Amino acid sequence: MTRFIITTAAALFAGSALAGNTLGADVNADVGIDLSGQTDTEFSTLDANGDGMISQAEAEADSTASIRFNEVDENHDDMLTRAEFSAIASSSAEMEDETAE
């Protein structure tokens, strides 16, 4: 009986973990966030304490992130998520495209 409970719990845990990863991928795809390459590297570099968020103090290491921090901090929690940070890169790329035209 104990073996059955442990096996069932392990299967449920594994299924939940897989569902969570799938959900995260779907959310990122739905909103069009591309965190590959340079944006992801910049985020990781600025996230000095590795908590998955960029504080205002951490953002000060990058002039653009520091200047645009309040603009992209959508929920005004004084922390930038990866999605919020990607808005800086997206809008910067759009501005560069407009300037090139």
Secondary structure, 3 states (H helix, E strand, C coil): CHHHHHHHHHHHHHHHHHHHHHHHHHHHHHHCCCCCCHHHHHHHHHCCCCCCCEEHHHHCCCHHHHHHHHHHCCCCCCEECHHHHHHHHHHHHHHHHHHHC
